[in-house]
Each structure stands twice: as structure tokens, then as C-alpha cells.
Amino acid sequence: MCGIVGLFLKNPKLQPQLGRHLSAMLVEMTGRGPDSAGIAVYREPVKDALKLTLFHADDSYDWDGLAKALKKRFGAKPEIAVRASHARLTVKAGADEVQAFLAAEAPDVRVMSAGDTIEIYKEMGLPERVIARFDLRHIEGTHALGHTRMATESAVTTAHSHPFSTGRDLCLVHNGSLSNHNRLRAVLKRDGIAFQTDNDSEVAAGYLASRLRHGRSLTQALEDALADLDGFYTFAIGTRDGFAVLRDPVGCKPAVLAETGDWVAMASEYRAIAMLPGAEAARVWEPVPAKVYAWERAH
Amino acid sequence: MPPAPAAEEFDLATVAIRDLNAALHAVPHGTNRRHFRVTNPRGAHSIAVGLTEPVQVDVMGPTGYYCAGMNKNATIEIHGHAGPGVAENIMSGVVRVRGNASQYAAASGRGGLVIIEGDAATRCGISMKGVDIVVGGSVGAMSAFLAQRGTLVVLGDAGENLGDSLYEARIFVRGKVASLGGDCVAKEMRANHLAKLDRLLKAAGFDADPGSFTRYGSARKLYHFHADQADHY
């Protein structure tokens, strides 16, 4: 069992409260996932630069030292904003060259997300503890996904926690278990997808990244997933401008969607949605199995 | 004769579910404490489960997993949507959902009447064993899977694999059926079926013509293994 929540704000006036509302939803899903928790939040897009969220197991890691090394290698000094074990890094360089640099010079540092908008914060422990540790209640943004994990098939570590980032500004959270992930991981590795863990959900994330690289739209990639992924799943997928929800054709894993004039929300259970302002007047429905639901912000 | 006492109220903003259910279980037999209201349910689990007395419980909002589970004799009305497993294993009494119901509504129910005024999601009435279910909207895929006894009435449409591996439950659908499950077939609507359907629609409070429904039931071909089907495996 796991818990999933997602909140996509339609009313920009609510953006300063995104962290508060998403945190309330996440805490409500504690019973579904007490092992670890995490969020992906879309905020403060950077221009002509790369935004990374990095993780180091030691809270006292010398992020300034890393910034200096990056300046030496790439010229301009990157901006670093530290939240407990994670740091947001904004650097004027390409994703591949920064990742290659980190792999060589700071192998203990793990890349949690890369893009121009996404940030991921995840850690072991109860949702309340994870929220407090990263001060997530005060985080603002346009939309966010969250996950509370009850581990079933791989270890409880920060790296095994959700969300899994899967490509630029793309992330996935999963409730369920996949049965063909080992074979699929091998196929995807040959296709150039790198994996950090042996977790099944990371394979789903890698699968979507692979399909998108092959030119499929997010909706098409999710439709492909219906044929290629075997197992139980409710997925929520975050993109730079929106989010999507998909349940497997049997639809065992729960999901509820709700929409008002101010927001669209997704959760494993209604009680998480009940935490949102105006929930009692929202249109509430259960997503049909094997149907892709997607929202995108208009530009 | 004194007026009926006002409904006793439980506000789940301040009362724990365990205390609510303990209080409902403690209602003595034959009492005139007959009416209870549960406010602020906000999707909580296991509201009003395992009741045995013929009381009326109004739940004033959406419920989470297993509301009204194992109900016996009580009349429980949910004034909102119901989460997964509403009225699971109902024995008798009435459960009415004013909104939609999530998956496996009335699963394995042995008796009583479950009314869902909106839609019911997948596996509505799975393994039902005698309960009558009336759905005002549509039902999702795999509804009445392995249904053994009782009646499923759907005023709207039914999703894929309706009545798969059906035993002796009866299914009546007014709208379209996406597909029938293994061993489920359309059957002739006879006078006794029309009468039964008419009674159920009236009991559920729906104004619909029984003649506009199609009856589905078991072809009874899965009851015994046929040697001539061996090459299917």
C-alpha cells in the first residue's frame, strides 16, 4: 500500500499556499505509507539555466565547496539553496555535463531531479517528519505531487522513496507493484536509460522517459504503458505544465479526482482531498481504469 | 404519544470512529433511540460498521473505506459519495448512497438492499450472496463477478465483463453493456422477473419501467468441467 496526492492550482492566488495544502494532504495519507515520503514541486522556473535537486546523506555536507568546484569547471558560480539533506542547484550548463561532473567529482551526491522548474524532496520517516525537515509547508509553486510509501518490493532508503524523476521536469509516483520490471529494466538500459535503484516504480519512470525520448507525447507514452507494464498501478505523473493520472486496467489501486474553479486534485483517498479549501463543493469522481487523465496549464 | 426523539449527533471532528461505532453497537434492543446523525465524515474509514439494531443513521458527507460494512437491520444513508467497499458483507437492512460509490460496493453481501443513486465503480456486487443492489447510474467493469445470489439492477450502463463466472444472481441492465463476462448471457424477461424488478425499483425509489431492462444470468456452463473443453487449456 502507498498513498499518492497531487495538487494542480488553477487560481494563481493560491500559489503561496501550495506547500501548506499539499502537506495537509500528505499527512492525511500517513496510514497508507509510513516508511518514507516525498514531494515534487513545480516552482520558480529558471531561464537559460539548469535547476537540479541534489541529495547527500550527510546534512552537513559542504555544498559551498561543491558550488566552488562547479564554478571552476563551468565559469559562473551556481546558486545553491539547502534544505536539510537536499540542495537546489541552479547552474548555467547542460544536464549531461553537470551529471558527468558530479559522477566524477562528487560521487556521493545523488541527482533527485533535473529541469528548469521541478524540485524533489524525499526522505525516510513519517510524512509529518519529512514535511518538517524540508519546511515544505512554506513552499510555494504552481503544482506538486506527493507520495507516502509502504515498501513492499525493495528497500526503505531515501533513494527508494518516491517521487522518481524520469527526465527533464518529469516525475512519477506509484501505488502498486509491477511484475515485469526486471526484464523491462534490462530493455530500457539498452535504450540508454540509467537507473539508481532496483525499485519497480523507477522502471515505470524510466519507461515514460524512454517513450518521451522516442517522440511520444505524455498521453501516448501512458497509453503505451498500458500494453507494456504488467502489474498493479495507480500513477500520478508531473510535468512542467501539468499532471496526469493513470490506473491499470484492473484498477485495484484506489484513486479519486476532484476539481473546482481553483484547483484540480488527485489522491488515493477522498480524505486527503477533504483537506483542501472548497472540497465540499468540488466535483469528485473516480478515474476509470486504463484511461489517461491529463491537465496542462495554458500558455 | 410523545414526539419521536431528535436525532442524536456524532461530530467526527471531535468524536473518534471507534467511539462512534462503540456507541452505535451499545444501542439496546427495543430502545426508542432510533435516529443518529454523523457529521463531518470527511472520507473517514469504517463509519457505522457492524450495526445490528434497526436504527436510522444519516452520514452527512463523503465516506472512506467500508462504510456500513456488515450491516444488519439498520438503515444507513450516506449523503455524499462512498469510498471503497461500502456495505461490504451486508446481512440485512438498507444502505443508501446519495452520490457515487467506489469499487466493490456491497461485495459479498448476503441480504438487505443497497441503493446507489449515482454511479458505482468497478466490481460492484462482486461475490454477492443474496443482497439486492440498485444503481441509479452506471456500474464499472467486472461488476457481479462470481455473483452467487441476489439481484443487481443498473439503470445506466455496465462496464466490461459484466457477471463473469456468474452463479445464480440475477442482473438487470437498462442501458448498454460494454461486454459480458464468461458464462454470463442475456436471458428472457418473464413475468416473475418483471414483478421482482418492479418491487426493487419501487423499494429503491426509482421511477423506471421494468420492461425497459434486459435480464442477464448464468449460462451454467462453468458449473462442471467439460472434457470436450480440455483443449482450451
Interface residues (C-beta under 8 A of the other chain):
Chain A: V250 G251 C252 P254 V256 E269 Y270 R271 A272 I273 A274 E280 V284 W285 E286 V288 P289
Chain B: R42 G43 A44 G61 P62 G64 Y65 H81 G83 P84 G99 N100 S102 Q103 A121 T122 G140 A141 M142
